[in-house]
Amino acid sequence: MESRLNELEAKISLAEDLLDAVNRTVYRQQQQIERLQQEVRVLSQQSQDAAPAEAVNLNDEIPPHY
């Protein structure tokens, strides 16, 4: 009975260690996701700021070979 109890305690300890590792990984991934979302917002804003004010009609453009 005692060896079975020791085995269960060892398994629980290992499970707790694995759970802590998973929690740390999820936390790091969430931080990275939040940084990437912020970068996407900045790049989107920069893209909008760099876009021409008027839409260019490609039919009005003269091809370069003329």
Secondary structure, DSSP 4 states (H G I P E B T S, - for coil): -HHHHHHHHHHHHHHHHHHHHHHHHHHHHHHHHHHHHHHHHHHHHHHHHHS-SSPPPGGGSPPTT-
